[in-house]
Amino acid sequence: MSTKYKRVTRSVLASKLYSIAHGFDMGGLVKTIINRILEIEVPLVIYIDSKSLYKCLVKLGTTREKRLIINVIYLR
């Protein structure tokens, strides 16, 4: 399911980063619900196919925007 954000981004990398952060939030929510209902521990794993996004997550100095830096730290 895709989501349209009202925030204007200036790069594709920023858009991908906001998308994966939103997906991680939703995945965490689903994980918590499953853990409480079934009383089992379910791992949360993220797979990405973007090399630029992977480099951004590995190396913190690739972006200057504060909101993006917060999302990168959150995903690490």
TORFIRO-489134 format. One record per atom (N, C-alpha, C): residue number from 0; atom name; x, y, z. Coordinates in pm, 1 decimal. Layout:
<atoms>
(atom NUM 'CA' (X Y Z))
...
</atoms>
This chain:
<atoms>
(atom 0 'N' (83.9 -116.5 0.0))
(atom 0 'CA' (0.0 0.0 0.0))
(atom 0 'C' (88.9 123.4 0.0))
(atom 1 'N' (64.8 215.2 -89.3))
(atom 1 'CA' (144.4 336.2 -94.8))
(atom 1 'C' (74.1 448.6 -20.7))
(atom 2 'N' (154.6 541.8 27.7))
(atom 2 'CA' (103.5 653.7 104.3))
(atom 2 'C' (153.6 782.5 42.0))
(atom 3 'N' (66.8 880.0 26.2))
(atom 3 'CA' (107.2 1008.9 -27.8))
(atom 3 'C' (136.6 1102.6 88.8))
(atom 4 'N' (259.0 1155.4 90.7))
(atom 4 'CA' (299.4 1247.4 195.7))
(atom 4 'C' (278.9 1390.1 150.8))
(atom 5 'N' (245.7 1476.4 244.6))
(atom 5 'CA' (229.8 1617.6 212.5))
(atom 5 'C' (362.5 1691.6 216.0))
(atom 6 'N' (465.6 1627.8 268.4))
(atom 6 'CA' (597.6 1690.0 275.3))
(atom 6 'C' (665.2 1683.9 139.3))
(atom 7 'N' (716.6 1796.8 95.7))
(atom 7 'CA' (786.2 1804.4 -32.7))
(atom 7 'C' (931.9 1767.9 -10.5))
(atom 8 'N' (981.1 1673.5 -87.1))
(atom 8 'CA' (1121.4 1633.4 -76.3))
(atom 8 'C' (1196.4 1679.0 -200.4))
(atom 9 'N' (1324.7 1700.7 -184.4))
(atom 9 'CA' (1406.2 1750.0 -294.8))
(atom 9 'C' (1491.2 1641.0 -358.0))
(atom 10 'N' (1484.5 1521.9 -303.6))
(atom 10 'CA' (1563.8 1413.8 -361.3))
(atom 10 'C' (1488.8 1281.5 -350.3))
(atom 11 'N' (1528.5 1189.6 -435.2))
(atom 11 'CA' (1469.4 1056.2 -433.4))
(atom 11 'C' (1509.7 983.7 -305.8))
(atom 12 'N' (1633.8 1005.5 -261.6))
(atom 12 'CA' (1682.9 940.9 -140.2))
(atom 12 'C' (1598.8 981.4 -18.9))
(atom 13 'N' (1562.9 1108.1 -9.3))
(atom 13 'CA' (1479.8 1154.1 102.3))
(atom 13 'C' (1342.7 1087.7 97.9))
(atom 14 'N' (1285.8 1075.6 -20.2))
(atom 14 'CA' (1155.3 1010.4 -33.8))
(atom 14 'C' (1162.8 864.1 8.3))
(atom 15 'N' (1267.7 795.7 -35.1))
(atom 15 'CA' (1284.6 654.5 3.1))
(atom 15 'C' (1305.1 640.3 152.8))
(atom 16 'N' (1379.3 732.7 211.1))
(atom 16 'CA' (1405.7 725.8 354.3))
(atom 16 'C' (1278.5 748.0 435.0))
(atom 17 'N' (1196.4 844.6 394.8))
(atom 17 'CA' (1069.4 865.5 463.4))
(atom 17 'C' (978.4 744.4 447.4))
(atom 18 'N' (980.4 682.1 330.9))
(atom 18 'CA' (895.9 564.9 307.0))
(atom 18 'C' (937.0 447.3 393.5))
(atom 19 'N' (1067.1 422.2 401.5))
(atom 19 'CA' (1112.4 307.3 480.1))
(atom 19 'C' (1092.0 332.5 629.3))
(atom 20 'N' (1103.8 456.8 674.1))
(atom 20 'CA' (1077.3 487.6 814.8))
(atom 20 'C' (930.1 465.6 847.2))
(atom 21 'N' (842.5 504.2 755.7))
(atom 21 'CA' (699.2 481.8 775.9))
(atom 21 'C' (668.0 331.7 776.8))
(atom 22 'N' (729.0 257.9 684.9))
(atom 22 'CA' (709.6 113.4 681.0))
(atom 22 'C' (759.3 45.0 806.8))
(atom 23 'N' (871.8 93.7 860.1))
(atom 23 'CA' (925.2 38.6 984.0))
(atom 23 'C' (830.4 64.6 1100.1))
(atom 24 'N' (771.3 183.6 1104.7))
(atom 24 'CA' (673.0 214.5 1208.7))
(atom 24 'C' (553.4 120.3 1200.7))
(atom 25 'N' (502.0 101.6 1081.2))
(atom 25 'CA' (386.4 13.1 1063.4))
(atom 25 'C' (422.8 -131.7 1096.2))
(atom 26 'N' (541.6 -174.6 1056.7))
(atom 26 'CA' (587.3 -309.8 1088.8))
(atom 26 'C' (601.3 -330.4 1238.6))
(atom 27 'N' (651.7 -228.9 1307.7))
(atom 27 'CA' (663.3 -236.4 1453.6))
(atom 27 'C' (528.4 -246.9 1520.5))
(atom 28 'N' (430.2 -176.1 1466.3))
(atom 28 'CA' (295.0 -183.3 1519.6))
(atom 28 'C' (235.6 -323.0 1501.2))
(atom 29 'N' (250.1 -378.0 1382.5))
(atom 29 'CA' (198.1 -512.5 1354.8))
(atom 29 'C' (270.5 -615.9 1441.0))
(atom 30 'N' (401.2 -599.8 1456.2))
(atom 30 'CA' (480.9 -691.8 1539.2))
(atom 30 'C' (431.8 -690.5 1683.5))
(atom 31 'N' (406.5 -572.8 1736.7))
(atom 31 'CA' (358.9 -561.8 1874.1))
(atom 31 'C' (222.2 -626.8 1892.0))
(atom 32 'N' (133.7 -606.5 1796.5))
(atom 32 'CA' (0.0 -666.8 1804.3))
(atom 32 'C' (9.4 -818.3 1800.6))
(atom 33 'N' (91.2 -871.9 1708.9))
(atom 33 'CA' (107.1 -1018.2 1698.9))
(atom 33 'C' (169.4 -1074.5 1825.3))
(atom 34 'N' (270.9 -1003.8 1878.4))
(atom 34 'CA' (335.3 -1050.9 2001.3))
(atom 34 'C' (236.9 -1059.2 2117.3))
(atom 35 'N' (148.5 -961.1 2128.2))
(atom 35 'CA' (52.9 -960.3 2239.4))
(atom 35 'C' (-59.3 -1061.5 2221.5))
(atom 36 'N' (-104.4 -1079.2 2098.9))
(atom 36 'CA' (-215.9 -1172.8 2076.1))
(atom 36 'C' (-169.2 -1317.8 2084.7))
(atom 37 'N' (-63.4 -1350.8 2013.9))
(atom 37 'CA' (-17.3 -1490.1 2008.0))
(atom 37 'C' (83.3 -1526.3 2115.7))
(atom 38 'N' (133.7 -1425.3 2186.8))
(atom 38 'CA' (232.0 -1444.5 2293.5))
(atom 38 'C' (356.5 -1517.3 2245.0))
(atom 39 'N' (401.1 -1482.9 2123.6))
(atom 39 'CA' (528.6 -1533.0 2071.6))
(atom 39 'C' (609.1 -1414.5 2020.5))
(atom 40 'N' (739.2 -1429.2 2017.6))
(atom 40 'CA' (827.6 -1322.8 1970.8))
(atom 40 'C' (848.1 -1335.3 1820.9))
(atom 41 'N' (810.1 -1232.8 1747.4))
(atom 41 'CA' (823.9 -1229.7 1602.0))
(atom 41 'C' (932.9 -1129.0 1567.7))
(atom 42 'N' (1035.7 -1168.5 1490.7))
(atom 42 'CA' (1140.8 -1072.4 1455.1))
(atom 42 'C' (1092.6 -972.9 1349.4))
(atom 43 'N' (1149.4 -854.2 1352.8))
(atom 43 'CA' (1118.8 -750.8 1253.8))
(atom 43 'C' (1244.1 -728.4 1169.7))
(atom 44 'N' (1235.8 -763.5 1042.4))
(atom 44 'CA' (1350.4 -754.7 951.7))
(atom 44 'C' (1313.2 -664.4 835.5))
(atom 45 'N' (1405.3 -575.1 797.5))
(atom 45 'CA' (1382.7 -485.0 684.9))
(atom 45 'C' (1477.5 -523.8 572.4))
(atom 46 'N' (1422.6 -538.5 452.7))
(atom 46 'CA' (1502.2 -563.9 333.0))
(atom 46 'C' (1487.2 -444.2 239.8))
(atom 47 'N' (1600.4 -395.9 187.7))
(atom 47 'CA' (1596.2 -285.9 91.8))
(atom 47 'C' (1675.4 -325.2 -31.7))
(atom 48 'N' (1637.0 -269.9 -145.7))
(atom 48 'CA' (1709.2 -298.1 -269.2))
(atom 48 'C' (1772.7 -172.0 -327.6))
(atom 49 'N' (1786.0 -70.0 -245.6))
(atom 49 'CA' (1844.3 56.0 -289.5))
(atom 49 'C' (1984.1 70.8 -230.2))
(atom 50 'N' (2083.6 72.4 -316.0))
(atom 50 'CA' (2221.0 83.8 -269.5))
(atom 50 'C' (2246.3 220.9 -206.8))
(atom 51 'N' (2186.0 324.6 -262.9))
(atom 51 'CA' (2205.8 458.7 -208.0))
(atom 51 'C' (2143.5 470.9 -69.1))
(atom 52 'N' (2028.7 409.1 -49.3))
(atom 52 'CA' (1965.2 411.2 82.4))
(atom 52 'C' (2046.2 330.2 182.8))
(atom 53 'N' (2101.8 218.5 138.9))
(atom 53 'CA' (2186.8 138.4 226.1))
(atom 53 'C' (2309.8 217.9 268.7))
(atom 54 'N' (2372.4 286.8 173.5))
(atom 54 'CA' (2490.5 368.1 206.4))
(atom 54 'C' (2454.1 480.6 302.2))
(atom 55 'N' (2335.4 537.2 285.0))
(atom 55 'CA' (2290.1 643.4 374.4))
(atom 55 'C' (2271.1 590.6 516.2))
(atom 56 'N' (2219.5 468.5 528.9))
(atom 56 'CA' (2198.8 410.7 661.8))
(atom 56 'C' (2330.0 369.1 727.2))
(atom 57 'N' (2428.2 328.3 646.5))
(atom 57 'CA' (2556.4 285.7 701.2))
(atom 57 'C' (2643.0 405.8 737.6))
(atom 58 'N' (2644.2 506.6 651.5))
(atom 58 'CA' (2727.4 624.5 673.3))
(atom 58 'C' (2635.4 742.0 705.4))
(atom 59 'N' (2650.0 798.8 823.9))
(atom 59 'CA' (2557.9 902.5 870.0))
(atom 59 'C' (2578.3 1036.3 799.4))
(atom 60 'N' (2696.3 1065.8 749.2))
(atom 60 'CA' (2725.5 1198.1 694.7))
(atom 60 'C' (2675.1 1224.0 554.6))
(atom 61 'N' (2588.5 1138.9 500.1))
(atom 61 'CA' (2544.8 1156.7 361.9))
(atom 61 'C' (2431.1 1256.1 346.9))
(atom 62 'N' (2367.6 1296.6 454.9))
(atom 62 'CA' (2256.8 1391.0 446.8))
(atom 62 'C' (2275.3 1502.6 547.5))
(atom 63 'N' (2219.4 1618.6 516.7))
(atom 63 'CA' (2232.5 1735.7 604.5))
(atom 63 'C' (2101.9 1776.3 670.5))
(atom 64 'N' (1988.0 1727.7 619.9))
(atom 64 'CA' (1859.1 1766.9 676.0))
(atom 64 'C' (1838.0 1699.9 811.5))
(atom 65 'N' (1794.8 1777.4 908.7))
(atom 65 'CA' (1779.5 1725.8 1044.8))
(atom 65 'C' (1673.8 1616.7 1055.1))
(atom 66 'N' (1561.7 1632.7 984.2))
(atom 66 'CA' (1457.1 1530.2 990.1))
(atom 66 'C' (1505.3 1398.7 931.8))
(atom 67 'N' (1583.9 1407.0 825.5))
(atom 67 'CA' (1637.3 1284.5 765.9))
(atom 67 'C' (1739.0 1219.4 857.5))
(atom 68 'N' (1821.9 1299.2 923.1))
(atom 68 'CA' (1921.1 1244.4 1016.5))
(atom 68 'C' (1851.2 1172.2 1130.6))
(atom 69 'N' (1741.8 1229.1 1179.5))
(atom 69 'CA' (1665.7 1164.8 1287.8))
(atom 69 'C' (1610.2 1030.5 1240.5))
(atom 70 'N' (1557.2 1025.7 1118.8))
(atom 70 'CA' (1505.4 899.5 1065.2))
(atom 70 'C' (1616.1 796.9 1045.0))
(atom 71 'N' (1733.2 841.0 1000.1))
(atom 71 'CA' (1845.9 748.2 980.2))
(atom 71 'C' (1888.9 690.3 1115.4))
(atom 72 'N' (1899.2 773.1 1217.1))
(atom 72 'CA' (1937.3 724.4 1349.4))
(atom 72 'C' (1831.8 627.4 1402.4))
(atom 73 'N' (1705.3 659.4 1378.5))
(atom 73 'CA' (1595.1 573.5 1422.1))
(atom 73 'C' (1602.7 435.6 1355.1))
(atom 74 'N' (1634.5 432.5 1225.8))
(atom 74 'CA' (1640.0 305.4 1154.7))
(atom 74 'C' (1764.9 224.1 1187.2))
(atom 75 'N' (1869.2 288.9 1229.6))
(atom 75 'CA' (1990.7 215.7 1266.3))
(atom 75 'C' (1963.6 131.1 1387.5))
</atoms>
